[in-house]
Amino acid sequence: MTKSGIPSPTGRSYWNATHVRKLLKNRVYIGEIRYNMTKIVNGKRVQKPEEEWIVVEDAHPPLVDAELFNKAQKKHRQSAQPRTRLEWETSPLAGLIVCATCGKRMVRQATTSSYVKKSGDVSTYTRQILWCPTPGCIGGVKYEAAEEMLLQFLQLLQGIDARQLEVFLQDQLQAKSVSLSNQQIQERLQLIDKQIEALQQRLRFVRQKFEERFYSEEEFLDSKKAILHAIEQKEQLKKLLFQNPCPSHERPGEHDFQQIRKTLSSLVHTYHVLSNQEKNTLLRSMIENASLEITEKGKGKTPSKFNLNITMRVDGILPV
């Protein structure tokens, strides 16, 4: 329904699991209306015992057949376990992968499921997904596939010649310089805009109090002058931010490349014997982030295809 552009019951542009669950469990759709279900206790609404409810069946023509409604309730109860859970413990890619569409950091989700084999034995397996937390965004990809693509990139990087490696690092340094500068500017601009908005709210408050004769005209004019002066200073600071040049970086020397190869080779060969925490620490020391872009949505058992645009933490792999 999100993809179809149908607004949720709360008027939002996207649906979530809570919206769908409430809709499927709402007995109004089978023509039943319930009254007197809650009461206020100490300022809080609590549910009354079920025997006190007033239930009116066939209060209006049903929109959904009762048999179909009951099947949906049974299906919901059966699928209540296992549940998909967000994995809050440190994982190898924690904090590294960002969604190319919305810019948010992608998170690991793990779903544990069970099935019965022909022999009668029960097998349990865990399916891991790297998921964008923004509702209605790109969804997710297989976690292992994203991790493998990251390692393949590092393997490829350690095998290129010195000249190609130098060009690559120069491109990374230049891109990082621009992106960090833009990011810093945007963060400062957002902060200044919030400060200006707060000052404007203060000005509106002072004007309202003056109209209510809470302030004298002299007090109002003094406050107004101080607030407008502060807003002018903030606006001037915004102009200065646009004139701030991007930071520069030195060109990596020829002597760096052998050490870089050794570092990358050590990472690739020791990666699989490390703990998840150690993997994450190692990857974050060399990779700034990786932007994930879905190139083809998955269908059924066919997984989604994607690309990773990787930004290296060049100061992490250059020798000190």
N, C-alpha and C positions, 0 to 999 in steps of 0.2 A: 504494500500500500504506500510505502514511502516512495518507491520508484514510480508509482502511478500518480503521485502528486496529491493523494487523498490526505487531508489534514487529520491529525489524531483527535481523540475526544477532547483533549485539552487545547486544541487549536494550533498545535505545533506542526512543523513541516515534516516531522519524522515520527515513526512509531517505534516503541520499544517493547520488551517482553511484558512489562507490567500492563501497558495499554491492551495488548492482545489477551492476556490472561483475564483481566477484568471483563472484557467484552465476552469472552467465551463462557464465563461463570455467571453472567448476569441473567437472572431468571425472568426478567422483564420480557425477553425475546420469546419466551414460551407462553406469554400472556399472564404471568403471575406477578402480583404486586405485594410487597411486604411493608408493614407499618410497625411503629412502636418497637423498633429493634434496638434502640440505644437510649441512653440517658446521660445527664451531666452529673458527674461526681467530682467535687472539689475543683470545679472549673475545667474538667476533662471529660470528653465524650467516651463512654465505655458501652460495651455491648450487654444487653439484657439477656437473661436466661431464655432459651428458645421457646419455652412454654408460654412466655409472655408476649411473643410476637403475634401480630395480626396478619394472617396470610390470606389473600384473596386470589383464588385460582380462577382462570378464565375471565380475568378482569377486562381484557380486550383481546381481539383476534391475535393469535400468535404469529410471529414472523418466522419462527423456526419450529420444526416438528419436534415434539417432546422426545421421541426416540433418538433422533439425531443429536439433540442436546445432551441426552444421557450418555450416548456413545462418546461425545467429546469430553464429558467429565471423567469417564472411565479411562480414556486415552491419556488424559492429563495426570490422573493418579498413577498410572503405570509408568509414565515417563518422568515422574518426579525425581527418581533416582536412576542412574547417577546424574549429578548436576555438573555443568561446566563451571570451573572455578578459575579465577584469575590467579596466576602464580606469582606471589609476592616475593618469594625467595629469589636471591640473585641467580640469574641465568646467564649463559655465555654472551648473549646479545643485548643484555639489559642496558638501556639508555643509548644504544648505538643506532638503531634503525628508526628513521623518521618517515612519515607518509609524505610522498611527493605532492599529493593533492591538497591536504589541509595543514601540513607542517607539524602535526603532533607526533610525539614519540609513540612507536608501536609497542605493544605489550604481548607477552606470552600467555596464551590460554591453553589449558590442558583438560581434555575430556577423557575420563576413564569409562570404558565400556566393557561389557562381558557378553560372551556368546557360548552356546553349547555345541561342542564338536559331535561328530557322528558317533564317536566312542562313548559319549555321555559325559565326558569331562568338560568342565567349565574353564574357558580361557579368558583372561583379562588383559586388555591392552590399553595404552594411553596414546591418544592422538594429540599432537602439539600443533598449535596454530600461532603465527605471528599476526596480531590483530590490530587494526586501527581503531582506537577508542571513540572516534567521532561517529555518531549515529548516521547511517545512510551514506558513509564515505566508501572507500575502496573495499572494505571487508578485510580479508586476510589471505595469507599464503601459508604453505607448509613451513613450519619452523626449521626443520632439518634442511630444507631446500635453500632457505635464505642463509643459513650458517655455512652450508657447503659452497654456495656461490661466493661468499666472503673469503673463504679459505682458498678457493680456486684463483681468485683475483690476486691474493698474496703470493701464491705459487707462481703465477704468471709474471708478477712483478720482479721476483728474484731471478728470473731467467733472462730478462732483457739486457742488452749491452749497455755500457756506461753512458754513451751519448743519449740513448733513448731514456735511460733512467734520469739523466740530468734534465732533459726537456720536460719529462713528466713532473719532476719535483718543482721545477720553475713554474709550471702551470698551476700546480697545487698551491704554491706559495702566493702567487698572484691572485688566484681565486679566493684563497683564504683571507688575504689582505682586504679585498673588496667586500667579501661577504661579512667579515667581522666588523668592518667599518660601518657598513649599512645597518647591520644588526644593532650596533651600539647607538647609532644615530636614531634609529626607529624607537629603541627603548627610551632614550632621553626625550624624544619628541612626545611619546605617549605620556611620560611622567609629567612633562611641562603642560601638556593639554589638560591633564587631570588637575594640576595646580591652578591653571587659569580658570577652569570650570568651578573649582572651589572658591576662588576669588569672586567670580561672577555671582555665585550663589550668596556669598557674603554681602555683596553690593545690593542684591535684591532684598536681602533680609534687612539691611540698614535702611533702605528706602521705605520698606514696609513699616518699620518701626517709627520712621520720621512721619509718615502719613498718619500713623496712630498716635502721634504727638508724644512718643516715648523719648525721642531725641529732639533737641533744639535744632534750629536751622544751622547754627554755627557748628554743632557737633556733627550733624549730618554732612555738611560740606567738608569738614576736616577728614572724616572717615572716608567719604567718597574720593577725595583727592589722594589719600594714602593707598586705597585699593586700586585706583586707576593707574597710579605710578607703579605699583607692584605688577599689574598686568602688562604694562608697557615694557618693563624689564624682562618679563618672561618672553614676550614677543621678540624682543631684540636677541635674547639668547637662542631662540629658535632659528633666527636668521644666521647667527654665527655658526650654528651646527652644520648648516648646509655648505659653509665655506671651509670646513675642517678637512684637510687632505687625508687620504688614506695612508696608513702606516706603511713604511717600506721595509723590505727584508733583504738581507745580503744574499748574494748568489752562492749556493753550496759549492764548496771546492771539490776539485777532482779527487782529493784524498778521501772524501767521504764515502764514495761508492762501494768500496770493498767492505767497509764496516756495515753499510746498509744491507748488503747482500747477506752478510753473516747474521745480522739481526733477524732478517726475514726468514732465512733458512732455519734458524733456531726456533722461531715461532711455529713454523709449519710442522717441523719434526717432533716438537715436544707437546703440541697442542692437545692431542687426543689422550695423553696420560695425565692431564691436569684436572683439578676439580673445577666445577662450574664457576666458583668465585675466582680462581686463578686464571681461567680462560678469559673471563670478563675483564679482569685487571690488565692482562696482557694485551687484549684487543683494544681496550680504551687507551692504552699508552701509545698506540700507533695509529688509531683511526679516530678522526674527529666525529664523523657520523657517516651514515649511508642512507641516501634518499631512495625509497622504494616506490617504483612506478609499475602499476599493473598494465601489461600490454595486451593481455587477452584473458577475459573472465573464464573461470573454470565451469564445467558443466558435468553434473553427476559425479562420476569417479575421476573425471579428467581434471587435474589441478590447474589453478590459474598460472599463467606465464607472467614473468615480471623481470624488470631490470633493476640493478642497484647502481646508483651514482655515488661513488665512494670518495670521500674527502679524507686525505691522510693527515694525521697529526705529525707534520714533518719534523718539528722539534723533538718528537719522541723517538724518531728513528735515526736522526743525524747524531753522530758522536759528539759528546760534550767536549 
